[in-house]
Amino acid sequence: GENVEQHPSTLSVQEGDSAVIKCTYSDSASNYFPWYKQELGKRPQLIIDIRSNVGEKKDQRIAVTLNKTAKHFSLHITETQPEDSAVYFCAALDQTGANNLFFGTGTRLTVIP
Amino acid sequence: EAQVTQNPRYLITVTGKKLTVTCSQNMNHEYMSWYRQDPGLGLRQIYYSMNVEVTDKGDVPEGYKVSRKEKRNFPLILESPSPNQTSLYFCASSSQPTGQGYEQFFGPGTRLTVL
């Protein structure tokens, strides 16, 4: 099955700075890469996703880039705000036909006011 | 309101006492899944179901059972819980078609402690 690695495990930034979280995956056939945000005590929620036919996708202050050749994708958050503090998970869709997501181990982002 | 619900939200039990965590979705989703979340390990899939009466093992199925008798419900059963099953459990659902990467919606989570 798919193996997803995520770095860093913790990240602290000053408010207003940018944050970047990186993930790699193992299965070159994977074609869908979502990012989930989990606030403290809450459920994971999808914040952005990208499919393999595009290299970059933006939604206001967040963007995701994908390099299929290198099998890595990244989440970029600009102009960070305290409410961006959360755990972020990347994931890759398994292509065996079961619609299974394989998740990274998470990045705890802290935005310091 | 479209949602995934889980019950109970918190449970403390003892080793060997059978328990069931219920999961229900009202979005008519065909795909449902159970995950456990442990510090430093992220979300790991326990079991999933692609449709009624169709279930399969995920990455960490040992010690768990599931059933899918109705489309909306996907209970997680621990026949003989052990302390290493102490974890935060999430149910999730998504629509088909398979492999198209439809968003998975998560339930609120169930925090289980096995003493």
Chai-1 contact restraints between the chains, C-beta under 6 A:
chainA,res_idxA,chainB,res_idxB,connection_type,confidence,min_distance_angstrom,max_distance_angstrom,comment,restraint_id
A,Y32,B,G101,contact,1.0,0.0,6.0,A-B,restraint_1
A,R43,B,F106,contact,1.0,0.0,6.0,A-B,restraint_2
A,R43,B,P108,contact,1.0,0.0,6.0,A-B,restraint_3
A,R43,B,G109,contact,1.0,0.0,6.0,A-B,restraint_4
A,P44,B,F106,contact,1.0,0.0,6.0,A-B,restraint_5
A,L46,B,E103,contact,1.0,0.0,6.0,A-B,restraint_6
A,L93,B,G101,contact,1.0,0.0,6.0,A-B,restraint_7
A,G97,B,T98,contact,1.0,0.0,6.0,A-B,restraint_8
A,G97,B,G99,contact,1.0,0.0,6.0,A-B,restraint_9
A,N99,B,Y31,contact,1.0,0.0,6.0,A-B,restraint_10
A,N99,B,T98,contact,1.0,0.0,6.0,A-B,restraint_11
A,N99,B,G99,contact,1.0,0.0,6.0,A-B,restraint_12
A,F103,B,G42,contact,1.0,0.0,6.0,A-B,restraint_13
A,F103,B,L43,contact,1.0,0.0,6.0,A-B,restraint_14
A,G104,B,G42,contact,1.0,0.0,6.0,A-B,restraint_15
A,T105,B,G42,contact,1.0,0.0,6.0,A-B,restraint_16
A,G106,B,G42,contact,1.0,0.0,6.0,A-B,restraint_17
